[in-house]
Amino acid sequence: MATKREHAVAVLDALESKVRLKSKTVLAAIIAAAFLLAVAYFTMWQYAVGGALLLAVLLQMTHERLTIAADAMIETNLQRLGWDLEALDDDASMAKLREFAKKNEG
């Protein structure tokens, strides 16, 4: 059975992952665009368009799956703590969650 600390750490990690997800997705899109420009320059532009469509679908699927996974982790661990999802909107609850994460239960 997991402790309150482990549940709190999992919630905070999932929240942090959701925050970083947007910047990572934008970075991946920039790298993909640079790669596709190189493909368009060295080959036919139709290959770059096809690659762009494929990479856009892959980026979208990855972003959605990671968002859903983070949301599920947050919801599951909050339920195990006995909290509602609305508790994340309250500063006092977030402070208590950070306090749980710092404690060493054993």
Phi and psi in degrees as a GROMACS rama.xvg file:
@    title "Ramachandran Plot"
@    xaxis  label "Phi"
@    yaxis  label "Psi"
@TYPE xy
-78.6941  155.285  ALA-2
-92.7539  170.979  THR-3
-61.0755  -35.9946  LYS-4
-61.9271  -45.9407  ARG-5
-63.6948  -39.267  GLU-6
-66.7275  -41.1972  HIS-7
-65.2083  -41.3885  ALA-8
-63.9784  -40.5033  VAL-9
-64.0681  -40.876  ALA-10
-65.022  -46.0197  VAL-11
-64.9856  -38.0848  LEU-12
-64.496  -41.5887  ASP-13
-66.1864  -39.4238  ALA-14
-63.2932  -41.6319  LEU-15
-65.792  -38.8729  GLU-16
-62.7242  -40.2177  SER-17
-64.9029  -35.7919  LYS-18
-67.6042  -42.7292  VAL-19
-78.0589  -15.6864  ARG-20
-63.1003  -40.0539  LEU-21
-63.9854  -45.6553  LYS-22
-66.489  -35.2613  SER-23
-68.7554  -36.3577  LYS-24
-67.0672  -41.2093  THR-25
-64.6544  -42.0176  VAL-26
-61.6235  -43.5927  LEU-27
-62.9958  -37.9298  ALA-28
-66.93  -37.8956  ALA-29
-66.5272  -43.0267  ILE-30
-64.0483  -42.3433  ILE-31
-63.0914  -40.3766  ALA-32
-63.9888  -41.9719  ALA-33
-63.1977  -42.2803  ALA-34
-63.381  -42.8221  PHE-35
-69.1643  -32.3096  LEU-36
-64.1682  -39.7863  LEU-37
-65.2935  -40.7471  ALA-38
-62.2241  -43.4106  VAL-39
-65.0598  -36.0182  ALA-40
-70.9647  -44.0151  TYR-41
-88.1225  -18.1692  PHE-42
-130.036  -154.506  THR-43
-83.0321  146.975  MET-44
-66.4977  -22.5982  TRP-45
-65.4747  -33.4307  GLN-46
-64.6737  -39.462  TYR-47
-66.6268  -38.9128  ALA-48
-65.2305  -44.8677  VAL-49
-61.6776  -42.4715  GLY-50
-63.6916  -37.7163  GLY-51
-64.5077  -42.3346  ALA-52
-62.7952  -44.1399  LEU-53
-64.0713  -47.3385  LEU-54
-66.5254  -34.5678  LEU-55
-63.7027  -42.0092  ALA-56
-65.1187  -42.5799  VAL-57
-64.876  -41.6521  LEU-58
-64.6019  -41.5967  LEU-59
-63.7444  -45.2377  GLN-60
-62.9467  -42.4758  MET-61
-63.7188  -45.0335  THR-62
-61.2097  -45.8178  HIS-63
-64.6664  -43.6606  GLU-64
-65.2016  -40.9632  ARG-65
-68.3607  -36.1753  LEU-66
-64.9516  -44.7481  THR-67
-64.457  -40.6942  ILE-68
-64.5095  -42.0954  ALA-69
-66.2444  -42.4285  ALA-70
-61.6765  -41.4096  ASP-71
-65.3622  -40.0434  ALA-72
-65.0962  -41.3252  MET-73
-62.7744  -49.7067  ILE-74
-63.6631  -43.7263  GLU-75
-62.2406  -47.2085  THR-76
-72.6767  -30.9031  ASN-77
-67.6061  -38.1743  LEU-78
-64.3701  -38.7499  GLN-79
-67.7671  -27.7613  ARG-80
-80.3009  -13.6315  LEU-81
84.7875  23.5084  GLY-82
-108.326  159.966  TRP-83
-93.7484  163.263  ASP-84
-65.7909  -27.3154  LEU-85
-68.5002  -13.5171  GLU-86
-65.2249  -22.7243  ALA-87
-72.2006  -17.2855  LEU-88
-81.1697  -16.6055  ASP-89
-93.1708  130.642  ASP-90
-66.2387  -36.3382  ASP-91
-65.1942  -39.5721  ALA-92
-66.9304  -39.9225  SER-93
-64.8594  -38.2947  MET-94
-64.1227  -40.6276  ALA-95
-66.0737  -37.7599  LYS-96
-63.7745  -42.7972  LEU-97
-65.5352  -34.5076  ARG-98
-65.3784  -43.1047  GLU-99
-60.1061  -39.9246  PHE-100
-67.6752  -28.3365  ALA-101
-83.9231  -21.8285  LYS-102
-70.2038  147.301  LYS-103
-107.228  95.495  ASN-104
-89.9702  146.118  GLU-105
